[in-house]
Amino acid sequence: MKPQPIHLRDSRKEAYEESKLAKRIRRQVGEAIADFNMIEQGDRVMVCLSGGKDSHGMLDVLLSLKEKAPVDFELVAVNLDQKQPGFPARVLPEYLEGRGVPFRIIEQDTYSVVKRVIPEGKTMCSLCSRLRRGILYRVAGELGATKIALGHHRDDVLATFFLNLFHGGQLKAMPAKLLSDDGRHVVIRPLAYVAEEDLAAYAQVKDFPIIPCTLCGSQENLQRKVIGQMLREWHKQHPGRIESILRALTEVRPSHLLDRKLFDFAGLEPFVNASPAPVEGEPLFSEA
């Protein structure tokens, strides 16, 4: 039997790897949805589509899962056209029409507001995020959306954790599911378990029409970028560390921290007739 040509073997291997990538992302999104009860019967999910790799990947996977999900739910894509210079206004409508996805494009010039208010050289993310959030909440109400899906991934969750740890003095990350401050909207992050590098590879495979952000992407002084670089270095030098940190966020022990609001340290009393605790041989990293 003649051996297959190299180009055929390479193409089959590439197809196999692409299939593995797609299955991994779908599995991780499915696990996150199940773990946090993100999507329920009859939900109308507003998928916030920025045009970046992450939100494109999220929409694509949700469309795929919708076909096999045990519950019926709707998807509607929403893009906020912030009037950034050079923004290709027809790209997303044409893409969504081609895929048969219901959508709404919101036009609001938040770009000019951010550029006017934030001094040159200062980070714009905080104001930009607040303006976007207010608009998206309003639109969710208009559309009757029961859930708002954002495209933040695993690395965003971890970067937020370290930003709060290093600069905010708080143990706080980016939740996979949250209630808005006014209690009217439920925000979900289906990509909470998905690695950014997988989303980048997935976007390349799927050839999504990527639209870069000229606000966030143009800022080189972001601490989030510094943290991102740190995480990438850890991933290369210490395989498994990133996964371990993410697991730690799901296994919190308030009694082993120092927050007196979460645990009653002052009221601790010994049990009567309690068995003596081991003195020698206790592991340094206790699982207790």
N, C-alpha and C positions, 0 to 999 in steps of 0.2 A: 504494500500500500504506500503510495507516494505521500511524503509529508506535505502538510498545508503550507502555502506561501506565507512568509513572515508577516506581510501586511494583513492577511486574513486572521492570523493568530493574534496580532496586535489589536485589531478592531474588535475581535470577540472579547479579549481581555478588558478592553476599554468599556465595552457595553456591560460586561459583568460588574466592573467597578462602579459604573454609573447606576446600575440597578441596586447594588448594595447601598450606595449613598442615599438614593431615594427611599429605600426601605427603612434605613436607619433614621432618617429625618421624620418620616411618617410615623414610625414607631415611637420616637421621642415626643412628638407632638401629641400623639394619641395618649401616651402615658401622662403627660402634663394635663391634658383635658380631663382625663379620668381622675387623677390624683386630686385636682382642685375643683372638680365638678364645674368646669368652665362653660360647657354648652349643654343645654337641656332641651327636652321636647318642646317644640314650638318656638324656640328662640329665633329672633331676628338679629343676626350678628353684623354689626357695622365694621367692616374691615378697613382700617386706615391705611391707604396706599400712598406712600410718599413718592414712589418711583425708584427707591433704592433696592438693593439686593434682598434685604431682610423682609420688607413688606411684600415684595414680589413673591419670595419664597413662601411666606405665610399664606398668602392668598392661594397660591398654587396647591399647597398641601391641604388646606381646608377644603378646596374644591374636590380634591381627590378623596379625602376622608368622608365628605358629605355623601358620596355615592354609596358607601358601605356602612355608614354609621347606623347604630341601632335606634337612633332618634332622628326625627325630622326637624330640620332647621333651615333657615334662609340665610343667604349671604348677600350683602350689598356693599360694594366697594365705594369708598369716599376718598377723594383727593382734594387737598387744600392747595389751590394755586395761589401762592403768596406773592406773586408778581416779581419774582426774582428775574433780573435781567437775563435774557436769552432762554427763558424757560420754554421748552417746546410744548405748547398747549395742546396739540393734537395727538401727541404720542400715546398717552394713557387712554383717552377715549377710544381711539382706533384699536388699541390692544384689547380693551375690555369688550368692545363691540364684537371683535373677532372671536373672543372666547365665550360670548353669550352671557356675560356677567352683568347684572343690574348695577348701575353706578350713578354717582352724583359728583359733579365737579363744583367746588366752592371757590369763588374768586374773591379774595380779600387781600389788600395790600398791607400785609404785616411786615414785609421786607423793609419798606420805607420807614415804618415806625421804629423798628429795631435799629436801623442804621442811624436814624436821627437821635434816638434816646441814648444809645450805648456809645461811650467815647471810643475813639480809634484805639485799637490795641487791647481793649477789654473784651471779656468773653460775652457772647450774645445768647448763649443757650438758655439761660434762666428765663429771660424775658420772652424770647421766641417760643419757648415751651409753654409758658403761661398763656400767651396769646392764642396759640394753636389749640391748647386744651379747652379754653373757653368756647372757641368756635366749634370744635368737634362735639362738645357736650350739647351745645345748642342744636346742631344738626342731628345728633342722635335722637333728641326729643322730637324734632320735626319728622324724622323717618320712622319713629316708633321702634327704634332699636332697643332690644333688651340687653345686649352686650356690646361693648366697644372693644375690638381686638387691636392691640398694638404689636408692632414687630420687634420688640426688644428680645434679644437672645441671651443665652447662658453667660456670654462674656460681658454683656451689659449689666446683668445681675451682679456678677462678681466685681466688676469695676465700680459699681455704685456702692457695694459693700466696703471696698477698700478706700474709696473717696470719703465715705462717712467715718471710717475708722481712723484714717490718717489726718483728715482735715476738719471733721465735724465732731469728733469725740463721741460717736454713737455707734452701737452695733445695729446697723440698719442696712437692708439691701433694697432691692426692687421686687415687690411682691408679684407673684404669678397671677393673683386675683385681688382686686381691691374695690372698695365702695368709695365713690366720689365724696368730697367733703359735704356736699348738700344732701347726700343719701339718695340721689335720684338715678345714678348710673353705676353699672358694674363694669369695670375695666378688666380685661383678661390679656394675658401674654402667653399665647400658645407655644411660642418658641423658647420658653424658659429653660428647657433642657438641651437646646440645640447649640452646637458650637458655631462660632462665627465662620471659621474656616470651612466648615461643611456648607454653610449657606453661600459662601463665595463660590465654592466649587459647583454647587447646585445651580446658581445663577448662570454660570458659564455653560453648563450642560444644557440648560433650558433656553439659553440665549434671550433672557428677559430684556426688554427695552429700558435700560438703566438710565435714570436721570439724576445726576449728581446735585448735591445741595451746595450752593455758593455761599451759604451762611456758615453752617457747621464745618463743612469740608475745607473752608478757607482759613480756619483758625488753627495756628500752629502752637498757641500757648495754652491749650487746654490741658488741665491736669488729668482729664479722662484719657487723653492720648498717652500720657506718661504711664498711667496705670495699665493701659492696654499693652504697652511695650513690655512692662514688667511681667504681665501674665504670659505673653508670648515667649519671653525668655525662660520663665519657669516651665512652660509646656515643653520646650526643647530640652532643657537641662535636667528636668525632674519629671519624667513621664508619670502620670497618675496624680500629680499634685493638684491640678485644677479640678479633677473629678472628686478628689478628697475634700477640697474646700466646699464644693457645691453640696456634697453629702452632709458636711458639717452644718450647713444652713438649714438642713431638714432634721437635725438631731441636736436641738438646743437643750441644755440643762441649766435652767435658771438657778438651781441650788449650788451650781459650781461657778457662778459668776459673782458679781459684786453689786447687782442692782437690788436695793432694798425694797423697791416698789413691786418687784416681781416675786420676791421670796422673803418670807418672814424669818430673817436671821435672828432678830432680837428675841423672838419667841421660841427659839429652839430649846428643847429640853430632852434629856436622856430618857429612853424608855426604861420602865421598871422591869427588872429581871431580863434585860436584853443580853443576848449572847455577846461575849467579848469580840471586838473587832480584831482582825489579824494585824500584828505589829510588824512582823518580818515577812518579806516575800511579797508585799503588796506591789503590784505593777505601777511603774511611774506614770503611764498613761492609762488611768483607770477607766473602765467602761461603766462604772457605777453611775 
